[in-house]
Amino acid sequence: MDTSNGPREVPACNKTTGQAVRPVFNVRCPCCAGTGWIESGFSYSNVGSGRSCRSCYGTGFVEQEVRDA
């Protein structure tokens, strides 16, 4: 897994939930230690509930659009 800095599209987390969805609104990075992956949980969305992995560069906003599963 390449965790180099820079914006890139990251797939949903595949830990125990198996399938996760992404919100359609902007989310703030709760905690970003350098350049790595952060796991941010969110509640109900238009698809369901689950967790999503996002790449955080700095302390800004990461815009993720929902995709057709």
LOKOL-533090 format. One line per field, with one value per residue: residue number from 1; residue in three letters; chain; x, y, z of N, C-alpha, C in turn. Coordinates in pm, 1 decimal, always signed. Atoms other than C-alpha are relative to their C-alpha. Layout:
residues N
nr	NUM	...
rest	ala	...
kette	A	...
n_xx	X	...
n_yy	Y	...
n_zz	Z	...
ca_xx	X	...
ca_yy	Y	...
ca_zz	Z	...
c_xx	X	...
c_yy	Y	...
c_zz	Z	...
***
This chain:
residues 69
nr	1	2	3	4	5	6	7	8	9	10	11	12	13	14	15	16	17	18	19	20	21	22	23	24	25	26	27	28	29	30	31	32	33	34	35	36	37	38	39	40	41	42	43	44	45	46	47	48	49	50	51	52	53	54	55	56	57	58	59	60	61	62	63	64	65	66	67	68	69
rest	met	asp	thr	ser	asn	gly	pro	arg	glu	val	pro	ala	cys	asn	lys	thr	thr	gly	gln	ala	val	arg	pro	val	phe	asn	val	arg	cys	pro	cys	cys	ala	gly	thr	gly	trp	ile	glu	ser	gly	phe	ser	tyr	ser	asn	val	gly	ser	gly	arg	ser	cys	arg	ser	cys	tyr	gly	thr	gly	phe	val	glu	gln	glu	val	arg	asp	ala
kette	A	A	A	A	A	A	A	A	A	A	A	A	A	A	A	A	A	A	A	A	A	A	A	A	A	A	A	A	A	A	A	A	A	A	A	A	A	A	A	A	A	A	A	A	A	A	A	A	A	A	A	A	A	A	A	A	A	A	A	A	A	A	A	A	A	A	A	A	A
n_xx	+85.7	-79.9	+60.4	-69.2	+88.4	+65.1	+138.8	+23.2	+124.6	-26.0	+114.0	+61.1	-73.0	+37.7	-48.1	+95.6	+129.4	+4.4	+39.1	+25.2	+47.5	-58.0	+98.5	+0.5	-31.7	-138.0	-27.6	-125.6	-91.9	-2.3	-135.1	-88.6	-138.1	-88.7	+65.1	+41.1	+143.5	+77.1	+129.6	+100.2	+130.8	+113.7	+125.3	+83.3	-14.3	+102.2	-19.0	+8.4	-95.4	-125.4	-118.1	-69.0	-139.5	-28.9	-139.0	-0.8	-125.9	+14.9	+122.9	+100.9	+118.3	-12.5	+131.3	+21.0	+133.1	+49.5	-8.6	+93.9	-62.4
n_yy	-120.2	-121.3	-105.2	-125.5	-115.2	-40.1	+45.4	+116.6	+66.7	+117.5	+91.2	+12.2	+86.5	+140.5	+63.7	+98.9	-35.3	+61.9	-99.4	-130.8	-99.6	-132.1	-108.7	-85.4	-135.0	-19.0	+36.0	-54.7	+101.3	-9.9	+16.5	+36.6	+0.9	+5.9	+41.7	+139.6	+21.1	-16.3	+64.5	-84.6	+63.5	-89.0	+70.8	+28.7	-79.5	+39.5	+140.9	+80.1	-43.6	+73.1	-81.4	-32.8	-40.6	-121.6	-43.9	-136.8	-71.4	-123.2	-0.9	-64.4	+79.4	+98.5	+14.6	+133.9	+15.6	+137.0	+68.7	+110.3	+126.2
n_zz	+0.0	+8.9	-80.8	+27.8	-13.2	+123.7	+11.2	+83.6	-33.8	-82.0	-7.7	-131.8	-92.7	+9.7	-122.6	-46.1	+57.1	+131.8	+98.2	-59.9	+95.1	-20.1	-5.5	+117.8	-44.9	-44.0	-138.8	-48.8	-51.9	-144.9	-51.3	+109.0	-46.3	+115.1	+124.0	-8.6	+16.3	-122.2	+8.6	-58.3	+1.5	+18.2	-17.6	+115.8	+122.1	+96.1	+34.4	-121.7	-100.7	+9.9	-20.8	+123.8	-14.6	+75.3	-9.6	-49.2	+18.5	-76.4	-78.6	+83.1	+27.9	+106.0	+61.2	+53.5	+56.7	-7.1	+129.1	+18.3	-40.3
ca_xx	+0.0	+142.6	+81.7	+267.4	+133.1	-98.8	-465.8	-569.0	-877.9	-885.0	-1105.5	-1338.1	-1193.7	-1189.5	-1141.4	-1437.9	-1729.0	-1635.1	-1818.2	-1825.8	-1982.5	-1867.0	-2062.8	-2154.3	-2061.4	-1731.7	-1576.1	-1305.5	-997.8	-1031.7	-673.1	-395.2	-48.7	+179.5	+94.5	-99.2	-440.7	-705.6	-1020.9	-1324.8	-1659.6	-1989.4	-2350.7	-2638.6	-2597.2	-2796.7	-2654.7	-2636.8	-2393.1	-2030.7	-1677.5	-1467.1	-1093.9	-972.8	-631.9	-559.5	-293.7	-251.0	-557.6	-805.5	-1118.1	-1132.8	-1418.3	-1549.3	-1836.8	-2053.9	-2009.8	-2240.5	-2164.9
ca_yy	+0.0	+332.9	+600.3	+881.2	+1229.1	+1380.4	+1349.2	+1010.9	+801.4	+541.9	+233.9	+158.0	-4.8	-379.8	-483.8	-651.8	-465.3	-605.7	-333.2	+36.3	+336.9	+691.9	+1002.1	+1255.1	+1555.7	+1703.0	+1573.3	+1721.8	+1519.6	+1445.9	+1340.3	+1336.7	+1230.4	+1320.0	+1146.7	+827.8	+674.0	+771.3	+580.2	+795.5	+659.1	+808.2	+724.4	+676.7	+790.8	+745.8	+395.3	+278.0	+286.8	+187.8	+318.8	+482.8	+524.9	+867.5	+1006.7	+1323.8	+1566.9	+1843.4	+1949.1	+2028.5	+1883.3	+1570.5	+1564.3	+1217.4	+1152.2	+847.1	+589.8	+333.3	+1.5
ca_zz	+0.0	-103.3	+156.8	-12.1	+36.1	-220.6	-305.4	-436.0	-445.2	-172.3	-166.7	+119.6	+428.5	+414.6	+775.3	+932.9	+781.8	+442.4	+256.3	+330.2	+168.9	+123.3	+218.9	-46.3	+162.7	+272.7	+591.5	+805.1	+889.7	+1262.4	+1310.8	+1057.1	+1166.6	+881.6	+557.5	+612.7	+593.3	+844.4	+920.3	+974.5	+1073.2	+971.4	+1036.0	+800.4	+442.5	+124.7	+92.5	+451.5	+737.3	+755.3	+762.9	+500.3	+457.9	+354.5	+278.0	+469.8	+359.6	+612.8	+806.0	+534.5	+382.5	+174.9	-70.1	-143.3	-377.9	-344.9	-620.3	-766.5	-602.4
c_xx	+88.5	-68.4	+72.6	-98.3	-56.9	-139.8	-11.8	-125.8	+30.7	-124.6	-54.9	+80.2	-50.1	+52.2	-96.9	-136.5	-14.1	-34.2	-31.7	-45.2	+62.4	-109.3	+11.9	+31.0	+143.6	+15.3	+134.1	+87.0	+9.5	+140.6	+90.4	+143.3	+92.9	-75.7	-31.9	-149.0	-69.4	-135.7	-102.1	-135.1	-111.0	-127.2	-75.4	+29.0	-107.3	+12.3	-15.2	+96.0	+125.5	+116.1	+69.6	+142.0	+22.9	+146.1	-0.4	+136.4	-14.4	-124.9	-106.5	-118.8	+26.5	-138.5	-11.7	-141.9	-39.9	+3.3	-104.5	+69.1	-25.0
c_yy	+124.1	+111.5	+132.2	+115.6	+38.0	-57.3	-119.7	-68.9	-127.2	-87.1	-6.7	-95.4	-143.3	-74.0	-108.3	+25.9	-61.7	+102.3	+131.0	+96.6	+133.9	+106.1	+89.4	+143.9	+6.9	-34.7	+56.5	-111.7	+16.0	-7.7	-47.0	+9.5	-15.6	-38.2	-148.1	-12.2	+21.8	-65.4	+85.8	-63.9	+102.2	-81.4	-16.5	+92.4	-47.3	-147.5	-87.7	+53.2	-83.9	+92.2	+23.8	+43.7	+124.5	+33.8	+146.5	+61.4	+134.2	-8.6	+73.6	-91.0	-95.8	-23.1	-137.2	-8.3	-146.4	-61.4	-110.3	-131.2	-106.7
c_zz	+0.0	+76.9	-19.7	+7.2	-136.1	-6.3	-93.0	+46.1	+76.8	+5.1	+141.5	+86.2	-10.8	+122.0	+43.0	-60.9	-138.9	-106.4	+69.7	-107.8	+31.6	+1.8	-122.0	+37.5	+47.9	+147.4	+40.9	+53.8	+151.2	+55.3	-112.3	+47.4	-119.4	-125.4	+7.0	-18.5	+133.8	-19.6	+70.2	-12.0	-18.7	+12.5	-129.9	-117.2	-96.1	-36.9	+123.2	+102.8	-11.6	+24.8	-132.3	+28.7	-83.8	+16.1	+37.4	-19.9	+67.6	+85.1	-77.5	-19.0	-114.6	-57.0	-64.2	-53.3	+5.1	-139.5	-6.8	+31.5	-105.9
***
